[in-house]
Protein backbone atom coordinates (compact mmCIF):
# COMPACT_ATOMS: atom_id res chain seq x y z
CA UNK A 1 0.00 0.00 0.00
CA UNK A 2 1.13 3.55 -0.74
CA UNK A 3 0.65 5.41 2.54
CA UNK A 4 0.03 9.16 2.61
CA UNK A 5 -0.21 9.85 6.34
CA UNK A 6 1.88 8.73 9.34
CA UNK A 7 0.52 9.11 12.87
CA UNK A 8 3.31 9.50 15.44
CA UNK A 9 2.48 8.13 18.91
CA UNK A 10 5.06 8.89 21.64
CA UNK A 11 5.00 6.26 24.39
CA UNK A 12 6.47 6.47 27.88
CA UNK A 13 5.28 3.90 30.42
CA UNK A 14 1.83 3.49 28.89
CA UNK A 15 1.41 -0.29 29.19
CA UNK A 16 -2.17 0.14 30.42
CA UNK A 17 -3.15 2.22 27.38
CA UNK A 18 -1.39 0.50 24.48
CA UNK A 19 -4.01 -2.12 23.62
CA UNK A 20 -6.59 0.65 23.44
CA UNK A 21 -4.18 2.61 21.24
CA UNK A 22 -4.02 -0.41 18.95
CA UNK A 23 -7.80 -0.82 18.82
CA UNK A 24 -8.68 2.83 18.25
CA UNK A 25 -5.94 3.64 15.75
CA UNK A 26 -6.58 0.45 13.80
CA UNK A 27 -10.26 1.43 13.65
CA UNK A 28 -9.24 4.89 12.45
CA UNK A 29 -7.23 3.45 9.55
CA UNK A 30 -10.51 1.97 8.24
CA UNK A 31 -12.19 5.39 8.05
CA UNK A 32 -9.18 7.64 7.41
CA UNK A 33 -9.43 10.03 4.46
CA UNK A 34 -5.73 9.36 3.70
CA UNK A 35 -4.04 5.94 3.63
CA UNK A 36 -2.63 5.83 7.16
CA UNK A 37 0.10 4.04 9.09
CA UNK A 38 1.19 4.40 12.70
CA UNK A 39 4.66 4.93 14.16
CA UNK A 40 4.96 4.13 17.88
CA UNK A 41 7.98 5.91 19.44
CA UNK A 42 8.99 4.28 22.72
CA UNK A 43 10.70 7.00 24.76
CA UNK A 44 12.73 4.65 26.98
CA UNK A 45 9.79 3.11 28.85
CA UNK A 46 10.70 1.13 31.98
CA UNK A 47 7.45 -0.85 32.18
CA UNK A 48 6.18 -3.53 29.78
CA UNK A 49 5.42 -1.04 26.99
CA UNK A 50 8.13 -2.28 24.60
CA UNK A 51 6.94 -5.91 24.67
CA UNK A 52 3.36 -4.80 24.00
CA UNK A 53 4.51 -2.50 21.19
CA UNK A 54 6.37 -5.34 19.49
CA UNK A 55 3.33 -7.60 19.74
CA UNK A 56 1.09 -4.90 18.24
CA UNK A 57 3.49 -4.35 15.34
CA UNK A 58 3.84 -8.08 14.65
CA UNK A 59 0.11 -8.52 14.14
CA UNK A 60 -0.67 -5.25 12.36
CA UNK A 61 1.23 -4.24 9.20
CA UNK A 62 -0.04 -0.67 9.65
CA UNK A 63 2.01 -0.34 12.87
CA UNK A 64 5.78 0.22 13.15
CA UNK A 65 7.97 1.28 16.04
CA UNK A 66 11.27 2.81 17.04
CA UNK A 67 12.59 2.54 20.59
CA UNK A 68 15.03 4.84 22.42
CA UNK A 69 17.82 3.39 24.54
CA UNK A 70 16.74 5.69 27.38
CA UNK A 71 14.11 8.31 28.16
CA UNK A 72 14.71 11.54 26.24
CA UNK A 73 11.42 13.40 26.62
CA UNK A 74 8.40 14.21 24.52
CA UNK A 75 10.15 16.66 22.19
CA UNK A 76 12.78 14.03 21.33
CA UNK A 77 10.11 11.41 20.66
CA UNK A 78 8.22 13.76 18.34
CA UNK A 79 11.47 14.76 16.58
CA UNK A 80 12.34 11.09 16.02
CA UNK A 81 8.90 10.60 14.50
CA UNK A 82 9.52 13.53 12.17
CA UNK A 83 12.89 12.09 11.19
CA UNK A 84 11.55 8.60 10.41
CA UNK A 85 8.27 9.57 8.73
CA UNK A 86 8.31 8.83 5.00
CA UNK A 87 4.84 10.01 3.98
CA UNK A 88 3.83 13.46 2.63
CA UNK A 89 1.75 14.13 5.76
CA UNK A 90 2.28 13.30 9.41
CA UNK A 91 0.20 13.60 12.52
CA UNK A 92 0.74 13.39 16.24
CA UNK A 93 -1.43 12.01 19.03
CA UNK A 94 -0.67 11.16 22.66
CA UNK A 95 -0.87 7.54 23.78
CA UNK A 96 -3.27 8.45 26.61
CA UNK A 97 -5.93 8.98 23.89
CA UNK A 98 -7.50 12.01 25.53
CA UNK A 99 -8.17 13.09 21.95
CA UNK A 100 -10.01 11.01 19.35
CA UNK A 101 -8.14 9.55 16.35
CA UNK A 102 -11.31 10.03 14.27
CA UNK A 103 -10.81 13.80 14.60
CA UNK A 104 -7.72 13.53 12.40
CA UNK A 105 -10.19 13.61 9.51
CA UNK A 106 -11.34 17.07 10.65
CA UNK A 107 -7.76 18.32 10.50
CA UNK A 108 -6.92 16.56 7.23
CA UNK A 109 -9.86 18.32 5.59
CA UNK A 110 -7.89 21.60 5.90
CA UNK A 111 -4.31 20.47 5.24
CA UNK A 112 -4.41 21.27 1.51
CA UNK A 113 -4.68 24.97 2.38
CA UNK A 114 -2.34 24.99 5.40
CA UNK A 115 1.03 23.57 6.39
CA UNK A 116 0.01 22.77 9.97
CA UNK A 117 -3.48 22.15 11.36
CA UNK A 118 -3.74 21.80 15.13
CA UNK A 119 -6.63 20.78 17.30
CA UNK A 120 -8.12 22.95 20.04
CA UNK A 121 -9.49 20.90 22.93
CA UNK A 122 -13.17 21.81 23.28
CA UNK A 123 -14.77 21.26 26.70
CA UNK A 124 -11.55 19.98 28.26
CA UNK A 125 -11.99 17.14 30.73
CA UNK A 126 -8.88 17.85 32.81
CA UNK A 127 -8.78 18.96 36.42
CA UNK A 128 -9.06 22.66 37.30
CA UNK A 129 -5.35 23.16 38.10
CA UNK A 130 -4.27 21.53 34.82
CA UNK A 131 -6.74 23.61 32.81
CA UNK A 132 -5.71 26.88 34.47
CA UNK A 133 -1.97 26.22 34.18
CA UNK A 134 -2.42 25.40 30.48
CA UNK A 135 -4.37 28.61 29.89
CA UNK A 136 -1.67 30.66 31.60
CA UNK A 137 1.10 28.89 29.68
CA UNK A 138 -0.71 29.41 26.38
CA UNK A 139 -1.14 33.09 27.17
CA UNK A 140 2.57 33.48 27.91
CA UNK A 141 3.49 31.65 24.72
CA UNK A 142 1.18 33.80 22.54
CA UNK A 143 2.78 36.94 23.99
CA UNK A 144 6.20 35.79 22.84
CA UNK A 145 5.35 34.08 19.54
CA UNK A 146 2.27 35.93 18.26
CA UNK A 147 1.19 32.64 16.69
CA UNK A 148 -2.52 33.24 17.38
CA UNK A 149 -3.00 29.68 18.62
CA UNK A 150 -5.19 29.01 21.67
CA UNK A 151 -4.02 25.51 22.60
CA UNK A 152 -0.63 24.42 21.25
CA UNK A 153 -0.54 21.71 23.92
CA UNK A 154 -3.39 19.87 22.18
CA UNK A 155 -1.97 16.44 21.29
CA UNK A 156 -3.67 16.26 17.90
CA UNK A 157 -1.91 17.84 14.93
CA UNK A 158 -1.37 17.32 11.20
CA UNK A 159 1.72 18.75 9.48
CA UNK A 160 3.12 18.61 5.98
CA UNK A 161 6.19 16.41 6.39
CA UNK A 162 8.65 18.61 4.51
CA UNK A 163 7.85 21.45 6.96
CA UNK A 164 8.09 19.16 10.00
CA UNK A 165 11.52 17.87 8.97
CA UNK A 166 12.88 21.43 8.87
CA UNK A 167 11.87 22.20 12.46
CA UNK A 168 15.00 22.50 14.66
CA UNK A 169 13.59 20.70 17.69
CA UNK A 170 14.94 21.24 21.18
CA UNK A 171 13.64 20.00 24.51
CA UNK A 172 10.31 21.71 25.25
CA UNK A 173 9.76 23.03 21.72
CA UNK A 174 6.93 20.58 21.02
CA UNK A 175 4.78 23.39 22.47
CA UNK A 176 5.97 25.72 19.68
CA UNK A 177 5.23 23.67 16.57
CA UNK A 178 2.82 26.26 15.05
CA UNK A 179 5.32 29.05 15.71
CA UNK A 180 8.09 26.99 14.12
CA UNK A 181 5.98 26.59 10.98
CA UNK A 182 5.46 30.36 10.90
CA UNK A 183 9.25 30.80 10.95
CA UNK A 184 9.25 28.89 7.65
CA UNK A 185 6.58 31.30 6.31
CA UNK A 186 4.09 28.44 6.45
CA UNK A 187 0.36 28.74 7.08
CA UNK A 188 -1.33 27.44 10.23
CA UNK A 189 -4.85 27.10 11.56
CA UNK A 190 -6.70 25.51 14.50
CA UNK A 191 -9.83 23.35 14.57
CA UNK A 192 -11.95 22.36 17.63
CA UNK A 193 -11.63 18.66 18.54
CA UNK A 194 -13.06 16.37 21.20
CA UNK A 195 -11.35 15.85 24.55
CA UNK A 196 -11.73 13.06 27.09
CA UNK A 197 -10.48 12.31 30.61
CA UNK A 198 -7.45 10.04 30.98
CA UNK A 199 -8.68 6.48 31.55
CA UNK A 200 -5.43 4.72 32.51
CA UNK A 201 -1.79 5.45 33.27
CA UNK A 202 -0.27 8.54 34.83
CA UNK A 203 0.08 12.07 33.45
CA UNK A 204 3.72 12.88 32.68
CA UNK A 205 3.52 16.65 33.22
CA UNK A 206 2.94 18.54 36.45
CA UNK A 207 2.43 22.19 37.39
CA UNK A 208 6.15 22.98 37.19
CA UNK A 209 6.67 21.79 33.63
CA UNK A 210 3.38 23.32 32.48
CA UNK A 211 4.32 26.82 33.68
CA UNK A 212 8.03 27.26 34.44
CA UNK A 213 9.20 25.13 31.51
CA UNK A 214 7.13 26.96 28.87
CA UNK A 215 8.27 30.36 30.20
CA UNK A 216 11.94 29.38 29.90
CA UNK A 217 11.27 27.86 26.46
CA UNK A 218 9.77 31.17 25.29
CA UNK A 219 13.15 32.85 25.71
CA UNK A 220 14.76 29.98 23.77
CA UNK A 221 12.23 30.54 20.99
CA UNK A 222 12.95 34.29 20.83
CA UNK A 223 16.68 33.52 20.51
CA UNK A 224 16.00 30.94 17.81
CA UNK A 225 13.72 33.29 15.89
CA UNK A 226 16.56 35.80 15.56
CA UNK A 227 19.02 33.10 14.44
CA UNK A 228 16.72 30.93 12.32
CA UNK A 229 17.89 30.20 8.78
CA UNK A 230 15.15 29.90 6.18
CA UNK A 231 15.62 29.63 2.44
CA UNK A 232 13.87 28.49 -0.73
CA UNK A 233 15.62 27.00 -3.76
CA UNK A 234 14.97 29.08 -6.91
CA UNK A 235 16.79 26.80 -9.37
CA UNK A 236 19.00 23.73 -9.43
CA UNK A 237 20.58 21.51 -12.08
FILUMDO-482417 format. One record per residue (C-alpha): x, y, z. Coordinates in steps of 0.2 Angstrom, whole numbers, padded with zeros to 4 digits, always signed. Layout:
XYZ ...
This chain:
+0000+0000+0000 +0006+0018-0004 +0003+0027+0013 +0000+0046+0013 -0001+0049+0032 +0009+0044+0047 +0003+0046+0064 +0017+0047+0077 +0012+0041+0095 +0025+0044+0108 +0025+0031+0122 +0032+0032+0139 +0026+0019+0152 +0009+0017+0144 +0007-0001+0146 -0011+0001+0152 -0016+0011+0137 -0007+0002+0122 -0020-0011+0118 -0033+0003+0117 -0021+0013+0106 -0020-0002+0095 -0039-0004+0094 -0043+0014+0091 -0030+0018+0079 -0033+0002+0069 -0051+0007+0068 -0046+0024+0062 -0036+0017+0048 -0053+0010+0041 -0061+0027+0040 -0046+0038+0037 -0047+0050+0022 -0029+0047+0018 -0020+0030+0018 -0013+0029+0036 +0001+0020+0045 +0006+0022+0064 +0023+0025+0071 +0025+0021+0089 +0040+0030+0097 +0045+0021+0114 +0054+0035+0124 +0064+0023+0135 +0049+0016+0144 +0053+0006+0160 +0037-0004+0161 +0031-0018+0149 +0027-0005+0135 +0041-0011+0123 +0035-0030+0123 +0017-0024+0120 +0023-0012+0106 +0032-0027+0097 +0017-0038+0099 +0005-0024+0091 +0017-0022+0077 +0019-0040+0073 +0001-0043+0071 -0003-0026+0062 +0006-0021+0046 +0000-0003+0048 +0010-0002+0064 +0029+0001+0066 +0040+0006+0080 +0056+0014+0085 +0063+0013+0103 +0075+0024+0112 +0089+0017+0123 +0084+0028+0137 +0071+0042+0141 +0074+0058+0131 +0057+0067+0133 +0042+0071+0123 +0051+0083+0111 +0064+0070+0107 +0051+0057+0103 +0041+0069+0092 +0057+0074+0083 +0062+0055+0080 +0044+0053+0073 +0048+0068+0061 +0064+0060+0056 +0058+0043+0052 +0041+0048+0044 +0042+0044+0025 +0024+0050+0020 +0019+0067+0013 +0009+0071+0029 +0011+0066+0047 +0001+0068+0063 +0004+0067+0081 -0007+0060+0095 -0003+0056+0113 -0004+0038+0119 -0016+0042+0133 -0030+0045+0119 -0038+0060+0128 -0041+0065+0110 -0050+0055+0097 -0041+0048+0082 -0057+0050+0071 -0054+0069+0073 -0039+0068+0062 -0051+0068+0048 -0057+0085+0053 -0039+0092+0053 -0035+0083+0036 -0049+0092+0028 -0039+0108+0029 -0022+0102+0026 -0022+0106+0008 -0023+0125+0012 -0012+0125+0027 +0005+0118+0032 +0000+0114+0050 -0017+0111+0057 -0019+0109+0076 -0033+0104+0087 -0041+0115+0100 -0047+0104+0115 -0066+0109+0116 -0074+0106+0133 -0058+0100+0141 -0060+0086+0154 -0044+0089+0164 -0044+0095+0182 -0045+0113+0187 -0027+0116+0190 -0021+0108+0174 -0034+0118+0164 -0029+0134+0172 -0010+0131+0171 -0012+0127+0152 -0022+0143+0149 -0008+0153+0158 +0006+0144+0148 -0004+0147+0132 -0006+0165+0136 +0013+0167+0140 +0017+0158+0124 +0006+0169+0113 +0014+0185+0120 +0031+0179+0114 +0027+0170+0098 +0011+0180+0091 +0006+0163+0083 -0013+0166+0087 -0015+0148+0093 -0026+0145+0108 -0020+0128+0113 -0003+0122+0106 -0003+0109+0120 -0017+0099+0111 -0010+0082+0106 -0018+0081+0090 -0010+0089+0075 -0007+0087+0056 +0009+0094+0047 +0016+0093+0030 +0031+0082+0032 +0043+0093+0023 +0039+0107+0035 +0040+0096+0050 +0058+0089+0045 +0064+0107+0044 +0059+0111+0062 +0075+0112+0073 +0068+0104+0088 +0075+0106+0106 +0068+0100+0123 +0052+0109+0126 +0049+0115+0109 +0035+0103+0105 +0024+0117+0112 +0030+0129+0098 +0026+0118+0083 +0014+0131+0075 +0027+0145+0079 +0040+0135+0071 +0030+0133+0055 +0027+0152+0054 +0046+0154+0055 +0046+0144+0038 +0033+0156+0032 +0020+0142+0032 +0002+0144+0035 -0007+0137+0051 -0024+0135+0058 -0034+0128+0073 -0049+0117+0073 -0060+0112+0088 -0058+0093+0093 -0065+0082+0106 -0057+0079+0123 -0059+0065+0135 -0052+0062+0153 -0037+0050+0155 -0043+0032+0158 -0027+0024+0163 -0009+0027+0166 -0001+0043+0174 +0000+0060+0167 +0019+0064+0163 +0018+0083+0166 +0015+0093+0182 +0012+0111+0187 +0031+0115+0186 +0033+0109+0168 +0017+0117+0162 +0022+0134+0168 +0040+0136+0172 +0046+0126+0158 +0036+0135+0144 +0041+0152+0151 +0060+0147+0149 +0056+0139+0132 +0049+0156+0126 +0066+0164+0129 +0074+0150+0119 +0061+0153+0105 +0065+0171+0104 +0083+0168+0103 +0080+0155+0089 +0069+0166+0079 +0083+0179+0078 +0095+0165+0072 +0084+0155+0062 +0089+0151+0044 +0076+0150+0031 +0078+0148+0012 +0069+0142-0004 +0078+0135-0019 +0075+0145-0035 +0084+0134-0047 +0095+0119-0047 +0103+0108-0060 
